[in-house]
């Protein structure tokens, strides 16, 4: 471990580093060019995953005992570069990459890309998904998080509007602001929410040590993604990254509920139906004219079938949803063969359901997509793991997508989606997020409606 670099990090207090990193994340592309002229390196500075790493290091390694803070004396660019040098010298991916590489090139690369690119969707997609998937779960949210989904989005919206303000907020003032939107929010409910999603710097370090995250171990799992709000003294709190906050509120919530709800099986079944209907609404928004239900196609109860399909001219796309939630512990630490085994039963079931629909429909080009409630870039590579173990001969025309990638893909014109499916694997099918426009129009509309509702409430309260 490089003690010189550690000492350099300790030149500044934890809060000074947190403010510097937040300022860095909020810089425009033009401002970032002045800091980093190299296009590849600048990509990191435009990716919230990079800030997750920086914040984790700052919270674990800087001088947190010194509470005197000078916002006029923050770290500078050369300090940031030494900070990054320390990260690169000590980075430990925690994965047996060579063993995975020997077993499956596709899976090894996919696991690697998860760590590099796990945060890439526009924030409006995350906000819209939170509204759509959890809007009917208000009572459950209040039980576990204190606030309802809409109240949580009120909290996010307030802080998003002030994302370039680097002062902490206090509980009393935040409560007053939230009550302007919803008078049902109480101090107890807000405190409950903050208790779930915040952590003190001291406890952050203690919890990291418990998990084996030490000064010379740059682990892939970062607690800042679980606790995106830093608790300071005297009921003050600081949000070092608005992007990481939203990702925690939109994606991590399922992980929490899945572990904490007593009737987990019942919750999963209910949420599975919610997830399926969400994909249905999402798809019909862009492709209603040629959207069809598989229930109308296959009416025999004994026959398994997919959820729905889109058919236009000679092109058919059958969609099957699966509530296969794989958290990042499994993604990053399981071996390739263990990960494949965890997928196997679910994927074979989905292929059977897609096949039954293929047999009933006439089309020159038949494609299938299995949508999984798991955030993992390049999931589309996974289908090739089953090519030699499946009885179906159409696997080249089927892809597995995370819900995030499906959101990105499905709002595009159908012809463009078909062109994507026609890309040969031999030339490496492009990642969904790079091929299609990333914002989803349906989710943008839902967020806009939500925003207008908040404005209306604010005007009434005034």
N, C-alpha and C positions, 0 to 999 in steps of 0.2 A: 504494500500500500504506500502511496506517495505522500509522506507526511507534509512535504512542502505545499502540495496542492490542498491538503486538508486544512492546513493553517491559513492558506489563502482564502478558502471558503469561510473560515471562522473570523476573517477580518470584518465581516458584516453580520448584523443580527439576522435572525430568522425572518423577522418581519420586513427588514430592508430587502432581503432576497425575494420574498414573496411579492412585494410591491414592484420590484424591478422586473420579475418574470411576468407579472400581470401587464405591466406597461409594454413589455416586449411582445406579448401575445396580441395586444390591441393596436399594434403599429400597422400602417397601410403597407401594401406591396411595394410602393415606391420608397417608403422609409426603410423597409427590410432590405432593399437592394443596396442601400448605403452601408448597412451593417454586414451583409453577406452578398457579394456580387456573384458568387457561384450558384447557378440555377439549382443544382442537385442539393447543395447544402441548404439553400433557401427553402427548399421543399419542407425540410424539417421544421423551419420556423413558421410554416403555414399549416402545420398539422398539430392538432391538440394533443395527440399522443406524445409528442415531443415535450410539451409543457407538463404533461403528467410526470414524465421522467425527471424534469428539472425541479418541479415542486417537491417530489418525493425526496430528492437529494437535499434540497434546502431545508426541509422539515426535519431530516434525520442528521444532517452533518454540520449545520451552521451554529452560530453562537445564540442559543435560545435563552440562556440565563441572563444575558444583558438585555434589559428591556428599554434602554435608552435608544430612541430611534431618531435618525436625522433623514428626513425625506429630501434634503438638499445634498445628501452625501450617499447616494445609492451606488450599487455596483455599476461598472461601465462595461463597454464591449470587450475590452481585454480581460476583465474579470470573468465575464461570461465564457470566453474561450478557454480559460484555465478550468473553469467549472466543467465544461464539456470534456476537456482532456482527462479529468479525473474519471468521468463517467465511462469514457471509451477504454481507459486502462483497466478498469475493474468490472466491466460489464460481464455478467454471467447469464446466459440465456436460459439456464436451468433445464434445457432439453438435450437429450442425447441425440444430437443432430445427425451424427455419422450413422448410428444404428437405424434411424428413421430413413436416412438417405439410401442405405443399403436395401431397406424393405420396400420403399415406395418413393420415387422422386416427387410425384405429384403431392403426396401427403406431407412430405418433409418441407417442400416449398410453401405449401398452404399454411402449415404451422408457423413457419418463419414469417410469412406475410401477415399473419394475424398480429404478431408482435410489432411489426413495422407500420401497419396501416389500419389498426383496429378502429380508429376514429376518423371517419371521412364523410359521413352523411351530413347534409345541411341541417341546421338546427330546427328549421320549420318542419322537417320530416319527423324529427324526434318529438317536437311539441304536438304535432297532429296525431302521431301514434299514441301518445299519452292520453289525449282526449278520446280517441276512438276506442282504444282497448280497455280503458279503465273508467270511463264516464259512468258506468252502471255499478261501479264497485265502491261507491262513496262510503258506505257503512264499514266495509272491510278496511278501507284506507284510514278512516278515523280511528279504528281500533289499533292499527299497527303504526300509523304515521302521525296521528293527531289531526291532520288536515285531509280534506277531500282532494281528488285529482284537480278540480278547478281551483281550489284554494292554493294548492301547491304551485299551479301555473301562475296564479296571481303573484305569489312570492317570487317566482322566477322572472316574471315580466317586470316587476318593480326593479329588481336587481339588474336585469338586462338593459333597462333604460338608463341605468347609471353604471354601466360596466366599465367606464373609463374613470370612475371615481375610486381613489385608492385609500379612502378612509374606512375604517370598520363601521358597522352599524350596531346600535345597541338594541336590546330586546324591546324596551318600552317604545322607542321610536318606530321600530319595524311593525310592532303591533298596531300602533296608531295609523300607519300608512295602510296596512292590510284591512283595517276596519273600515276605511273609506271605500273599499271594494266589497267587503262582506262583513256585516256586523256580527255574524255568528261566530267569527274567529275570536277565541278567548286566549288569554295569556297561557293557560294550561295547555291548550291545544298547540299553540305555536311552540311552547317549550318542548312538548313531546316530539314535534317534528324536528326541532334542532337537536334534540338528544339523539335521534336516530342518525342524522346526517352530518353531525359535527363531532370534532374531537380536539382536545387540547394538544399543544405541541409536545408536552411531556408524555402524555398518554400515547400519542402517535409513535414516539420513540420506543416506549415500553412494549407496545403491541407489536411493533416491527421486530423487536428482539425476540419476542415470544414465537414469532413466525420464522425465526432464523435469518432475518434480514439484518445483516451487520454492516459495518463500515466497508468491509472488503467484499461484500456480496451485493451486487446490483441486481436484485431479483426482478423477475418479470412482473410479478403481482405488486401493485402499488396501492397502498392504503388510501391515498388521496382520491382514488376513484370510488372508494367505498364511503369515505368521509370528505366530501368536497367543500365543507365549511370548516374553517379553523376557529376554534373557541379560544378567545383571549380572556383577560381578567375583567372582573366587574360587569359580567353579562354583555360583553362586546364580542362581536363575531366578524370574521373577514372571509370573503369569497375570493380566493386567488385566481380562479379561472371560471368564467361563466359557462364556457363550453363543457368543461368537465362536470360542472354542476348539473347541466341539463342531461348529459349522458347518464349520470348516476340516477337522476330522477326518472328517466324514461326507460332505461334498459335494466338497471340493477334492481329495480322494484320487483320484477318477477322473481328474481333469485331470492330476495328477502321473503316474499310471500310464500314461495315454494317451500322454504325451510321452516317458516314460523307457523303457518296455518295448521291447526290441529287436524282438520279433516282434509289433508293434502290431496287425497285421491278425488274427493268431491270437488275441491277447488280446481284441480287440473282438468277434470271433465268439463266443468262449467267454463273455465277459461279456454279450453280447446274449442268449444262451440263459439265463444266470443271471437277467438282468433280466426276461425274459419269464416265467420260472417264479416269480419273486418276485411279479409282478402276479397270476399265477394263484392262488398261495397266499393273497395278500392278499384277493382277490375271493371265493374259496371260503369263507373264514372267515366272511364276513357273508351270503353268498348261495348256500350250497351246495345248497339244495333246488331251485333253478332255474338252476343253472350247467351249461353244456354246452360241449363242445369242438367247435371248427370242423372238426377232422380227422374227426369222426364225421359231420359234415354234408356235407362235400365230400371225397370219397375219391379223385377223379381227380387224379393227380400233376400233370397239366398245368394244372389250375385253381389260381389264386392265391387264398388265403383269409386271413382274420384269425385271431387267436389263439383267442378263445373268446367266448361270448355269454351273457347273462342274459335269460331270457324268462319272463314271468309275466303271465297273462291276455292282454290285447291289447297289451302293451308289450314291446319288444325293445331290448336294448342290446348292440351288437357292439363288442368291444374289440380294437384292434390296437396293438402296441407297436413303437416305433422307437428305436434307439439313436442318436439325433441329438443329440450333445453339442455345445452351442454355449457357449463360455466367454464371460465378461463383456467381454473385449476386443472380440469380434465384436458382442455385443449393443449395447454402448455406442458403438462407433466406426464400425461399418459404416453405410452409408446404408440407408434403408428398402428401396430397390430391390435392393441387394446382399443384404440379409437375406432378402428374399422369394425371390430366386434360389437362395439356399442351402437354403431350405426346399422349394422347388418339387418337385424330383424325389422326395424322400422322401414328401411329402404326396400327390402324385398316385399313387404306389405304394400308399400306405395306403388311399386312396379306392377304388382298384380292388379291393383285398382286401375292404374293407367291402361294396362293391357286390355282389361275388360271393356273399356271405353273405345280403345283403338279398334277392337273387333267389330264394334257396332256402327262405326262411322266410316264413310267413304271420303277419302281425301288423298291427293297425290303426295302431299308432304305432311307427315304426322309428327308432332313434337310434344314433349311433356316436361313439366316443371314440378319439382317437389319443393314446397316452401316450408322451411323449418324455422321455428322461433329460437334461433341462435344467431348471434352476431359473429360471423366469421368470414373474412374476406376470402375469395377464391374457393368457396365451397363447391363451385361448379366443377372443380377438378375431381371431387370425391367420387363421382359416378364411375370413373374409370377403374376404381378399386374393385368394383363388382362385376366388371365386364366378363372375366373368365369364370365367374362363380354364379352367373345368372343364366337361366334358361331362355331369357328374352334376347332377341336379335336386334332390338331397336335402341340399345343403350347409347349409341352415338347421337341419338336425337333427344336425349333426356338430360336435364341438368338439375342439380340441387342448388337452391338459393336460400340465403338467410332472408328473413323478412325485410331487412334493410335494403338488400339488393333487389328484392322483388318490387319494393316501392319505387326504386329508381328506374327499373326496367318497364314496369307495366303501364306507366302513363304515356309512353312513347307510341307513335303510330304503329299499327299492327305489322305493316310491311317492314318497318325497321327492326321490330322484334324478330320477325322471320329471318331477316338477313343475318342477325346475330347468331341464330341457331344454325345457319348454313356455314358459319365460319368453321373451317376444318381444324380438328384438334391437332393435326400434324403441324399446323402453323401457330399453335398455342392460341386458343380462344382468349380474346381480350377480357380483362376484368369488366364486369357489368358497370362499375362506377366510372370507368374510363371511357366506355363505349356510348353510354346514354347521358342525357342531361340529368343532373342529380336531383333537382327539386321535383317533388311530386305535386301536381296541380290540385289534386283532391285534398291533400293534406294542407297545402297553402290556403285553400278555401276555408277549411275547418279552423285553421289558426286565425284567419281574418275574421271569421264569424265570432270566435271567442274573444278576439281583441275588441270588436265592436260592442260585444256584450259588457266587457269591462268598462269601456268608455261610457256606455249608457248608465251603468251603476254609479260611476263616479259623478256623473252629472246630476243624477237623482240625489245623491248624498250631499252634493254642494247646495 
